[in-house]
Amino acid sequence: MNVAAPAAAAPEVLLALANVESAYGPIKAIRGVSLEVRRGEIATVLGSNGAGKSTILKTISGIIDPRRGTIEFKGTQIASRDPSDIVRMGLSHVPEGREVFPLLSVRDNLLMGAYTRGDRDAVARDMELVYGYFPILKERAAQDAGLLSGGQQQMLAISRALMAQPELILLDEPSLGLSPKLTKEIFEIVVRINRERGTTILLVEQNANMALNAADYGYVLENGRIVMEDRCDRLREKDDIKEFYLGMKEAGVRGERRWKKKKTWR
């Protein structure tokens, strides 16, 4: 008698947002956002500039308090918690624009990422590990971070987040202001970090092509609302994603391009 093998367990949901709303004064930035990030995966939020992508990350990490909704990390409610508590729980935020400490050395910037840790030997090992991902940082270890190029500062910001030994990294627009070559290099290393260390990543990015190729699951954000979600291999095949985010426009029967029509998710 053949016994069917047990079905593989679904990956644990590490982060879950349910009906989250956040605002800047009277202006609502995100409206009823619900999403999940599973342990060990890369999830991405796509959207145009001003759609509310960065606000989602700021709300998760405690920089902005949500007006309503729930945010659970590892099964614990973290909405409106102090950001330092959230970091200690294992969540690191790499903000848009990198935000390194410009007057501190590269090495001291990395040590700032490990400020919650007391295991000095392990901190030293992790510093060598991030130097392995980004060798240029080792070469520039004594240099002030403000003197690094934009790409090098992005490498430093990611490495600083890794120094906290996070279970989840919130990564905001890593390609911003970088050349295509540097963008490709950084995305390749982000994927390596996920695959080699098992670090879960929630990626916010305007470069839809890079994000969809790197991530496992994707959400599309428009005017503060999630309008579409699916596995990235399926999102890449959807006509609206091809046209509005990947720039692949097809001519219609009479030569009219579909991008002149409304998105089907509206």
HELIX and SHEET records of a PDB file:
HELIX    1   1 LYS A   53  ILE A   60  1                                   8    
HELIX    2   2 PRO A   83  ARG A   88  1                                   6    
HELIX    3   3 VAL A  106  GLY A  113  1                                   8    
HELIX    4   4 ARG A  120  TYR A  133  1                                  14    
HELIX    5   5 PRO A  135  GLU A  139  1                                   5    
HELIX    6   6 ALA A  145  LEU A  147  5                                   3    
HELIX    7   7 GLY A  150  LEU A  162  1                                  13    
HELIX    8   8 PRO A  180  ARG A  197  1                                  18    
HELIX    9   9 ALA A  208  ALA A  214  1                                   7    
HELIX   10  10 CYS A  232  LEU A  235  1                                   4    
HELIX   11  11 ASP A  239  PHE A  244  1                                   6    
HELIX   12  12 ARG A  258  LYS A  260  5                                   3    
SHEET    1   A 4 ILE A  27  ARG A  38  0                                        
SHEET    2   A 4 VAL A  13  TYR A  24 -1                                        
SHEET    3   A 4 ARG A  68  PHE A  73 -1                                        
SHEET    4   A 4 THR A  76  GLN A  77 -1                                        
SHEET    1   B 6 LEU A  91  VAL A  94  0                                        
SHEET    2   B 6 LEU A 168  ASP A 172  1                                        
SHEET    3   B 6 THR A 200  GLU A 205  1                                        
SHEET    4   B 6 ILE A  42  LEU A  46  1                                        
SHEET    5   B 6 TYR A 217  GLU A 222  1                                        
SHEET    6   B 6 ARG A 225  ARG A 231 -1                                        
END                                                                             
